Every structure is written in C-alpha cells, then in structure tokens.
Amino acid sequence: MKALIIGSGIAGPSAAMALQQAGIDSVVYEAHASGADGVGVFLTLGSNGIDALRVIGADAPAVAAGFPTPAIDMVSTTGKALGTVHTSRPDGDIASRTLKRADLYRAVRDEALRRGIRIEQGKRLVDAQDTGDGVRAVFADGSEEFGDLLIGCDGLHSTVRKLIDPAAAAPAYSGLIGLGGYTRGVPVDSQVGSYRMVFGKRAFFGYVPAPDGEVWWFANLPHRDEPARGELEGVGAEQWRSRLVELFAEDTGPAAELVRASQEITSASPMHAMVDLPAWHRGRMIVIGDAAHAPSPTSGQGASLSVEDAVELARALRDLPTIEGAFTAYDALRRPRVERIVKQAARVNNNKAAGPVGRVLRDLVMPVLLPRLANGEQSRRTYGHHIDWTTPMAAAEGVGTARN
Ligand SMILES: Cc1cc2nc3c(=O)[nH]c(=O)nc-3n(C[C@H](O)[C@H](O)[C@H](O)COP(=O)(O)OP(=O)(O)OC[C@H]3O[C@@H](n4cnc5c(N)ncnc54)[C@H](O)[C@@H]3O)c2cc1C
C-alpha cells in the first residue's frame, strides 16, 4: 500500500513515520519550496502530543527543541489569581514543552527524512480524484502522482478538505487576532517555564520566561471583523508595538513593558477554529490535523492533536482490512476527543473577547470554573491521553467509549 501525504507541517511527517512503523509506504508533498513556514511563532506541545510522538519513537528531537512548561497561572483583569492549569501528564512522567513552531516543524521533518521518508518540497496539490482502485493527485507544476490513498495534512485552509466535500464550511473566525514576541532584560514575576496569562482590560496577554533569560510573550486582541487577506501583513512591528503598549497600559503586570522592550515582534494572524466538519473522508481520501478540526491556538492542543491523529490513522490502516473501514473506525475514535477540545477552546476565546459586562461576569465565574476545568477530568483526559499502539484497532473501538 502506498499513501500520498499532502503537507509537511506537523501531521504530515508524523503520519509518514507512523505509517512506516505500520509497514505502509508513503511520500509527503509540501507546497512550500523551503521548510521555514511559521518562523517566529511559538507553541506548546502538550504531554499528550509528546506521548504520541514517543509511540513512534520520534519524541526526542521535539523535546530537545523546547523547554518544559508544566503550569499556566491565569490572572484576572484586576491582577487576581484565577487558578493554575497543570499541563503535564497526571502521572508526572511527561511535561508539556514550549518551542518555536518552526523548530517543531524542523524536528519532525528531519526525523522523517532520517528514516528514509521522501518529502518533496515545492509540490502544491491542486486536484485529486479517487479512481476506484487508487487515487490520482495533481500538482500546480502539472505533475501527477498515484497511490492507494491520499491523506490531507494540509492545514487550516486545506485543499483536500474541499476535494472531499466541496460544500464544507470554511474555518470560523474567532473574533481575535494573535501575535507575539521575544524580550530580554525585563524582570517578570513568573518562574522559568511557567506561563502567566492575563485577561487584560482590552486584550489577552501571556508570557513565559525561557531558561536562557528571554521572555516569550503573545497577545490576543479582539477584532470584530475578520481581517481581509493581506490586511494584517501591511501592519509593521513598530505599529504593533505602539498599539499593544497602549492596549495594555492600564493592566497590572509587565505586558506593556515586555512589548515596549521587545527585540522581536512577530507578524499578526487572525485566529480561526474548525469544529463539526461533517466529512473527514470520502472514498480513498481523508483529512487529519488542522485540515479536519483546527482548535484555535487558545487550546494549546492543535499540534498535539495532529500527532495523535497521525498515529491513530496509521494504527487503523494497519489493523483494518479495507481503507474505508479504517477511515470509518478512525473517525469514530477521534471525533469525540477532538470536538471536546475544540469546543472548550472556543469558550475560552469568548472570554478573551469579552465586553465590559462580560469582563465582570468572567472575573466572577472564572475562579470557580477554572480549577474544575484545569485540574479535573477534562484536563486529565486532554494531557493524559495515551495511544496503545500494540493493541489491534477494532472497527468499533471508538464507539461508546469514555477514553477520549
Ligand atoms: C499563533 C499560533 C499559535 C499556536 N499555538 C499552539 C499551541 O500552543 N499548541 C498547539 O498545539 N498548537 C498551536 N497552534 C496550532 C498548530 O500550529 C497547528 O494546530 C498545527 O500546526 C497543525 O498541524 P498540521 O500539520 O495539521 O497543519 P500545518 O502545521 O498548518 O501544516 C500544513 C502544511 O501543509 C502545507 N500545505 C497547505 N496546502 C497545501 C497544498 N495544497 N499542497 C501541499 N502542501 C500544502 C502547508 O504549507 C503546511 O506546511 C498555534 C497556531 C498558531 C498560528
């Protein structure tokens, strides 16, 4: 069996490695000619994502590229502690890690290449057809490739998703735009590796001191209408600096100072989410990762879910007799888990974009709700998730189970 994998972000190389471990050949096709997509932005790879990489023996390079971030302290507009989210696996064996998105891309791609997996850069998929006994992929350079199945790992604005279901809704804009930066020389009140996230009066701010003394920060700003394509790219770092300093001027904490002294401010992007996509697969084509179910960056889970998807899809293809049977079993297994996480992040986004009345309510409700969300069953299920690679996947494994 040969799989055509579209996209060399996080899901793509992870899927290729997991398929190889399952005895299935694949080739990865990436639109960009170089692998530097996402330079600047950082993210958290959850303990569940590291665990999923460990299942395919590929966790070490990603772990080495980041630093441990076991906790997030949440703070209200007035500086009141709202609670702490623990982001390590409940048994303490694996801590979540913070790393630059480009370093995570590089870590998974280089590990896949080291294992002999073919990754072709500069190959943008524009069309694909299920021919009944195989699948034909067509690229922007006019070339074609044939395989037994096609896996769309092509992210939020997926082409494969539209080929599977031309009527599929576009990802929903969350009402927020996000950007970040890196600052040296400003002392902060948080331990190395621990995030502090503040529901500011006019925008949301998070920061984490890295082991080398730099402080990594991000901001989420309410922005009612979805920015037009190119609109945010036209705003320079210095314009963002003065806008953010003004937005955070009245908040407690070091937000304004961190922005003012920042050595680097990344470009801004609108935050989207994709939930309830009805068709993840059709015939011999399937989407996984952000192409199927992007949680907004708020969840801190997009990358981790992408790796989990890759490993579970390979397990389904290894164990079930037909491609469609494997896709159906995979869908039933994964859907409840990813949709729970995507919806939870959407609720937090609403609080980030709250108006004056919403802010008062949020600060009353959060101290009660957050400890339950952060340290209870939900958190245990998110960060403690483990894939049992050795157990054969049954067609009905995901039906009626509570393990998601
Ligand atoms: C600002 C920001 C902060 C984030 N923070 C976090 C966080 O803290 N934790 C977390 O887990 N996640 C976070 N995320 C989300 C995370 O980056 C994504 O969930 C993750 O990258 C999804 O992986 P993927 O492989 O599905 O898609 P992507 O990483 O988007 O990769 C898709 C790849 O497909 C390629 N491609 C697209 N179209 C085509 C085509 N037609 N043909 C060929 N190739 C194509 C793209 O070039 C890209 O390389 C954040 C995202 C952003 C933007």
The ligand as a Tripos MOL2 file, in Angstrom:
@<TRIPOS>MOLECULE
LIG
   53    58     1     0     0
SMALL
NO_CHARGES

@<TRIPOS>ATOM
      1 C1         -0.0590   31.7410   16.5340 C.3       1 LIG1
      2 C2         -0.3130   30.2700   16.6910 C.ar      1 LIG1
      3 C3         -0.1190   29.6860   17.9440 C.ar      1 LIG1
      4 C4         -0.3780   28.3350   18.1210 C.ar      1 LIG1
      5 N1         -0.1930   27.7980   19.3570 N.ar      1 LIG1
      6 C5         -0.3500   26.4640   19.5220 C.ar      1 LIG1
      7 C6         -0.0430   25.8430   20.7710 C.ar      1 LIG1
      8 O1          0.3590   26.4960   21.7570 O.2       1 LIG1
      9 N2         -0.1570   24.4970   20.8510 N.ar      1 LIG1
     10 C7         -0.5770   23.7440   19.7960 C.ar      1 LIG1
     11 O2         -0.6410   22.5140   19.9270 O.2       1 LIG1
     12 N3         -0.8990   24.2960   18.6140 N.ar      1 LIG1
     13 C8         -0.7950   25.6310   18.4500 C.ar      1 LIG1
     14 N4         -1.0820   26.1940   17.2450 N.ar      1 LIG1
     15 C9         -1.6750   25.3660   16.1980 C.3       1 LIG1
     16 C10        -0.6890   24.4630   15.4970 C.3       1 LIG1
     17 O3          0.3630   25.2060   14.9180 O.3       1 LIG1
     18 C11        -1.4680   23.6730   14.4600 C.3       1 LIG1
     19 O4         -2.5620   23.0340   15.0700 O.3       1 LIG1
     20 C12        -0.5930   22.6260   13.7780 C.3       1 LIG1
     21 O5          0.4630   23.2650   13.1070 O.3       1 LIG1
     22 C13        -1.4140   21.7780   12.8210 C.3       1 LIG1
     23 O6         -0.5600   20.9110   12.1240 O.3       1 LIG1
     24 P1         -0.9480   20.4000   10.6770 P.3       1 LIG1
     25 O7          0.2090   19.5730   10.2290 O.co2     1 LIG1
     26 O8         -2.3040   19.8310   10.6700 O.co2     1 LIG1
     27 O9         -1.0420   21.7220    9.7820 O.3       1 LIG1
     28 P2          0.0890   22.8010    9.4690 P.3       1 LIG1
     29 O10         1.0980   22.8320   10.5280 O.co2     1 LIG1
     30 O11        -0.6180   24.0550    9.1230 O.co2     1 LIG1
     31 O12         0.8080   22.2320    8.1650 O.3       1 LIG1
     32 C14         0.1490   22.2060    6.9180 C.3       1 LIG1
     33 C15         1.1940   22.0910    5.8250 C.3       1 LIG1
     34 O13         0.5510   21.8110    4.5910 O.3       1 LIG1
     35 C16         1.1180   22.6220    3.5740 C.3       1 LIG1
     36 N5          0.1060   22.7880    2.5260 N.ar      1 LIG1
     37 C17        -1.0060   23.5570    2.5570 C.ar      1 LIG1
     38 N6         -1.6990   23.4290    1.4140 N.ar      1 LIG1
     39 C18        -1.0130   22.5730    0.6250 C.ar      1 LIG1
     40 C19        -1.2210   22.0360   -0.6880 C.ar      1 LIG1
     41 N7         -2.3010   22.3660   -1.4110 N.pl3     1 LIG1
     42 N8         -0.3220   21.1680   -1.1920 N.ar      1 LIG1
     43 C20         0.7810   20.8100   -0.4670 C.ar      1 LIG1
     44 N9          1.0370   21.2940    0.7880 N.ar      1 LIG1
     45 C21         0.1420   22.1540    1.3220 C.ar      1 LIG1
     46 C22         1.4930   23.9200    4.3060 C.3       1 LIG1
     47 O14         2.4640   24.6470    3.5970 O.3       1 LIG1
     48 C23         1.9950   23.3780    5.6370 C.3       1 LIG1
     49 O15         3.3720   23.0800    5.6060 O.3       1 LIG1
     50 C24        -0.8370   27.5470   17.0260 C.ar      1 LIG1
     51 C25        -1.0100   28.1250   15.7640 C.ar      1 LIG1
     52 C26        -0.7620   29.4870   15.5980 C.ar      1 LIG1
     53 C27        -0.9600   30.0890   14.2340 C.3       1 LIG1
@<TRIPOS>BOND
     1     1     2 1
     2     2     3 ar
     3     2    52 ar
     4     3     4 ar
     5     4     5 ar
     6     4    50 ar
     7     5     6 ar
     8     6     7 ar
     9     6    13 1
    10     7     8 2
    11     7     9 ar
    12     9    10 ar
    13    10    11 2
    14    10    12 ar
    15    12    13 ar
    16    13    14 ar
    17    14    15 1
    18    14    50 ar
    19    15    16 1
    20    16    17 1
    21    16    18 1
    22    18    19 1
    23    18    20 1
    24    20    21 1
    25    20    22 1
    26    22    23 1
    27    23    24 1
    28    24    25 2
    29    24    26 1
    30    24    27 1
    31    27    28 1
    32    28    29 2
    33    28    30 1
    34    28    31 1
    35    31    32 1
    36    32    33 1
    37    33    34 1
    38    33    48 1
    39    34    35 1
    40    35    36 1
    41    35    46 1
    42    36    37 ar
    43    36    45 ar
    44    37    38 ar
    45    38    39 ar
    46    39    40 ar
    47    39    45 ar
    48    40    41 1
    49    40    42 ar
    50    42    43 ar
    51    43    44 ar
    52    44    45 ar
    53    46    47 1
    54    46    48 1
    55    48    49 1
    56    50    51 ar
    57    51    52 ar
    58    52    53 1
@<TRIPOS>SUBSTRUCTURE
     1 LIG1         1 GROUP 0 **** ****
